[in-house]
């Protein structure tokens, strides 16, 4: 298993934080509805946006994360 270099992890983390800060700085420029496809974003961004994941339309990130976690749980329990 290849581990992520700690400095690269730090660099990527800073990029995500900068993205979230820039998002809030100019939030009025973004569309109300999501413009992305499933699998586009990860948990750090959903936490940074403090989303309420009711469904795909309101929060594609939370919905995608839920699907991934449920798949992992199913694999751990050897479910089809």
Secondary structure, DSSP 8 states (H G I E B T S, - for coil): -----HHHHHHHHHHHHHHHHHHHHTGGGS-SS----TTS--HHHHHHHT---SSTTT-HHHHHHHHHHHHHHHHHTT--
